[in-house]
């Protein structure tokens, strides 16, 4: 007689108790017995779940059985039998996740539980398999929906649940976008669905994947801006956590020109050009509150500020993007960005002023001068004691000397640039007088 759900749960609790008690690594008989009990439990759990009525979603109603069974998916790609219990179970839960947001949520939460409770060295291979399966599953689903839309065979009424489910999954778990095929299909999907529905989000929930849309092409970015505007800014590093795999990848690319992935898989990883990454990062920065940037990016990737400054001081095509990023950082943190940086205080001054003398390009001068306003303006809110550490005070004097004395007399600057420098100083003079002394 087949076990009931309650009996299976009781047996699994017994197995967990055995695992907790089995702390004797030199007793092979105990280990073999435990392994046998687990294998038998897996077989019985497969039978029970597969035989459930179709209306009973496995992840919704039996998540406490399905969770432990994820362990068996480590061998999924070694299982060559299409009708095996493992593959039959995967087909069923895949079909259920196509229309059920709760199933999707339980599925991903179970994986997150594995990653938190076990060492990455032991659980990593299993998570890689599950990530690969999820990427294949979601990509196939998106491809089918896109094909229906192209053929004008998409039914608003019957297809709504599938659209909501797949959109929810990608926007809630944006690590899926690390897959190139999924990235491409989702780009087509978002653009097409927005044309049909004009997408909007439930204001009660945060969807971190919305910010990942900033890294897509222009049409999709515009959808991302609209959706992000309805959610408000990210306030803390915790809010950024679901995006960290993508942020790490993109910051790494700006540093090394190579897009690295944390997932070991044969599937092609998403590839983006530098312009898309710069545009995405600029847009993301604009959606962050200062604590989210400080803790979620600046502290986590100190190399990021170095990358930005390197491109501000260079002649590459990235100059304008880097300047725009630096301006956003100054507007968020002001001189705190300078004071808290691990870089030498002279690096900031050398970067900004060095570029001004390096080029005669008036637009480049304007871009650099536009940085001075949020940078120097912030000093009025900073106590003098914070600057009296010698080196920061010395660099502050260099900034002011440059604006007051070097710009007006240097032939490197146009009449318009000199006028802008004077205008900037006169407009800010009353704010500077409180702490200015040379």
N, C-alpha and C positions, 0 to 999 in steps of 0.2 A: 504493500500500500504506500502510495506516494506521501511524502511529508507535506504538512501544511506550512503556511508561511511562518506561523508562530513556532512550529517545531524547528524549522530551518534556522530561525533567529536564535533559538535556545542552543542549538548545536554549534552555531558560529561563536556565540559567547563562550561556550565551553572550549572551543579551539583557541580563542584569544587568551583564556585563562591558562591553558596549557602552554602557550607561547610565553606568557609572562613568567610561568614557573620553571620553564625549561631553560635554566641558566647554566646547565652542565654541558659544555661543548664536547666533552670526551665520552658522552654516552650515546653512541650511534643508534642504539635500539629505540631510545625515546624519540630521537629525531625522525627515524623511519616511521614510527607509529604516528607521530604528528603529521608527517607528510602524507601518509595514507589517509588519515582522517580528513585532511584538507582536500585531497584529490576527490574523495568520495562526496564531500560536501559540495564541491564545485559541480560535479556531475549532477547531483540531485537539484542544485539550484538552477542549473541550466534547464533541466527538464521542467521544473516548476514554472519558471519565467516564460519559456517559449510556449507553454501550454495555456497561458493566461488568455482569457477572452480578448479579442481585438480592441474592445472599448476600454480595457484596463491598460493605461500607459505604464510601462515598466518603471521609468524614472519617476513618474508622479506618485504611483502607489506602492512601489517596492524598491525605493531608493536604498533602503538599508540592506537589501540583498544584492542589488546591482553594484553598489559601491565596492564590496569585497571582490566581486567578480571581475572588476577592472584589472586585477592582478594577472588574470589569465590572458589578457590581451598582449602581454609581452611576446607571446608566441604566434600572434595573429598572422604575420607574413610567412611563418614557417608552416602554417596549416594550409595544405594544398587541396583539401577537400571542401568543395563549395557548399556541400550540404552538412558540414560539421556543425555541432551545437554552437560553437564560437561564432562562426560566420552567419549562421541563422539568427543568432541573438543580435549581432551587429546590424544586420539588415533591418531587423524589426525596430530597434531603438532609433536607427537612422530615419526610418519612415515616420516614426512618432515625433521625432524632433523637427520634422519638416513643418508641423502644424501646431506645435505646443511649446510655448515659451517656458513653461514651468519645467518641462523635460530638459530643455536646453540649459536652464539654470542649474538644475540638479546635476546634470552631466559635468558641467565645468566646475561646479563647487566640489564635486568629488575629487576631481583632479587636483584642485587647489589644496584639498585636505591631504592628499598623498604628498604633495610637494612640501607641506609644512611639517608633517609628522615623520618623514623619513629623510635620511641623508641623500643629498643629490647624487652622490656617487653610486648609491644602490638603486635609487628610484628613477634616475635620469633616463636610462634606456626605455623603461616603460612609458614615461611621459613623452619621449620622442615618438614612440609608436602611436600613441593616442593623438598627438599633435598632427602626425602625418595622416592618420585616418580622418580626423576632423577636417583637415584641409581638403582632402579628396572628396569627402562628403559634401561640404559646403560649396566647393567649386562646382561639383556636378549639379547640385540644386540650382545654383545661380545660372549655370549654363542652360539648364532646361527652361527656367523662367525667361531668360533673355531670348531664347529661341522662339518661345511663344509670343513674346512681345513683337519681335521682328516679323513674324508671320501674321500678326494681328489676331492671334488666337488666345490672347490673354483675357480671361473672364474676371472682371472686377469683383464680382460676388464670390465666386468659388475660389479665386486665387488670393483673396485678401489675407487669410490666415497664414499661408505660406510666405507671402511677402513680409508680413509682420514678424514672423518667426526668424527668417534668415537675416532680416535687417537688424533685429534685436541682437542676434548672436554676434554678428560682426561688429556692431557698434558697442556692444557690451564687452566683447573680448577681442580687442583689436590686434592681439598678437597673431591672429589668423591672417592678417594682411601681410605678414612676412612671406607668404607664398605668392609667387609671381602670377600663376594662373588665376588664383583667387582674387588677387589685386586687380587684374585686368577685367575679370568678369564683374567684380563688384563696382568698378568704375562705370561700366556700361549699364549695370543694373540701377545704380543710384540716379544716373542721368535720365534714364528712361522712366523710372518710377516717379521721379520728381515732376517730369513733364505730364504724367497722368494724374498724380494725386496732389502735387505741391506739398512736399513732406513737412510734417510738424511733429514735435515730440511731446510726450507727457511731461509737464513741468515739474512733476514730483520726483523725477528720477534723473540721475546723471548717467550719461552715455559717453564714456571716455573715448570711444572710437570716433565720435564726431570730430574731435581735434585731429585725429589721424587723416581726416578728409582734407586737411590743409596741405597735405603732401601730394594730392592728386592734381590732375589738370585743372585749368581755370574754371570750367563749368561746374565741376564737382566741388572745387574750393568754395565757390559762391554758395553752394548748398550748405557746406560746412560752416561758413560764416553766419548764415541765417540761423542754423540750428544751434550753433554755439551761443549766439546772442540770446537765445531763449533760455539757456541754462545758466548764464552768468559765469563769472571767473572762477578758476580753480584756486582754492584758498590755501591748500597745504600740500606737503610732499605726498601725503597719503592719497590725495586726489589724483596725483600724477602716476601712482604706482602701476596701474594697468597699462600705461603708455611707455613705461621704462624700457621694455625690450626694443621698441622702435626708436626711442630717443637715443639709447645707447648705440644702436646701429647707425643712426644718421650722424651723430656727433663723431663716431669713429670714422665714418666715411669722409667727413670734412677734414679729419686729421690725416688719414692714410690713403684716401682715394679708393678704398676697398670696402664694399658692403659686407660686413660679417654678420653671421646669424648664430644665435645661441642654440638652435635646434639642429641636430645631426639627422639629415634626411637626404634622400636622393632627389627630392622634388626641388625644382629651381626656385631660388629665393628672389624676392622682389628686387628689382633694380630701378633706381631713380637717377636722374641727372642732377648735377650740382645746383642748378637754378631751382628746381622743384624742392630740393632739400632746404635751401636758403629761404625760399618763400614760405615753406611750411614752418620752419623754425621761427621766422619773424612773426607769422600769424599766431603761432602757439604762445610766444612770449607776450603778445598783446592780450592774451586771455588768462594770464597768471597774476595773482596777487603776489606782492613781494616775498612773503614767507614761502610760497610754493616754489618760486624761482630760486631763492637762496638755498633751501634745503633739498629741493628736488632736482636741481640742475647744477647750480654753482658749487655746492659742497660735494655733490656726487660726481660731477665731471669738471674738476678745476681746470682741465685742459681747454674747456670750451671758451673761456675768456681769452686765453692765450691764442686760440685759433682765430677768434674775431679780431684781436689786435694785430695779428700777423697779416691778415688780409687788409686791414685798414692801412697798414704801413707799406703795402705792396702795390704793384701795378696790374694785378690780375683782374679778370672780369668780375671777380667776387667783391671788388672794392665797395661798390654801392650797396650791396646786400649786407656786407659786414658793418658798414657805417650805420645803416638803418637798424641793425641789431644792437649796436653799441648805444645808439640814441635811446632805444627802448629800455636798455639796462640802466642808463643814467636816469631816465624818467622814473623808473621803478625805485632805484636805490640811491640816486644822487651820488655824492662823494663817498657814501658808504661802500659803493662798489670798489672804489680806489683804496679806501682804508682797510677793507677786509680781504682784499686780494692777496694771494700768496706771492704774487709777482713783486719785484722791486718797485718802490714808488716812482722811480725814474722811468719805468717802462711806459707808463701811461703818457707822460709828458713827451718822451722821445717819439712815441708813436704818432701822437696828434701833431706836434709841432714839426717833427721831422718830415712828415708827409707834406705839410704846407710848403716847406722849403725845397722838397724833392721835385715838386711839379709846379708848373705855371698855369695849369688848367683851372680856370675860374670856377667851374662847377665843382671840382674837387675841393677847392678852397671853401666854397659855400657849404658843401656837405660837412667839412670839418668844423667850420665856424658854428654851424647849427648845433654841434655837440656842446659848445661852450656854455650855452644858456642853461640847460638842465644841470650841467656839471658844476659851474661856478655858482649858480643860484642856490644850490643845495648847501653851500658853505654858510649861508646866513643862518641856517638852522642847526649848524654843527658848532659845538662849543670850541672855543679857541684851544682849550686844554687838549682836545682830541688831535689837534694839529701840531702841538708843541713837542713833537717827538724828534725834531731835527730834520729828518729827511723829507717828510711830507710837507713841512713848512717851507723847506728849500724849494721843492718842486712847485708849490703854490706860487711862490715869488716868480719862478720862471714863467708860469702861465701869464701872470699879470704883466711882467716885463715885456713879454712877447706882444701882447695886445696894445700896451701903452707906447712902446718904443720901437719895436722891430717892424711891425706891420706898416706903420706910417712912412718909414724911410726906405724899406726894401723895394727894389725894382721887381722883385718876384711877384708882387701883388698888384693887381689892377686897381684903377681908381675906384671902381665899384666895390672891390673887396676892402680897400682901405676905408671907404665910407661906411661899409657894413660894420667894420671893427669899431669905428668911432660911435656909430649909432648904438651898437650893442653896449659899449661901455657907458655911454651917457644914460641909456635907459636903465641900466643896472647900478649906476653909481650910488644912488641913495641906499640901495640894499648892501652895497659893498662897504660903505663908509663905516659901518659898525664894527667891521673886523679888519679893514684894510690898513696895513702899515708896511712900508717898504724901507 
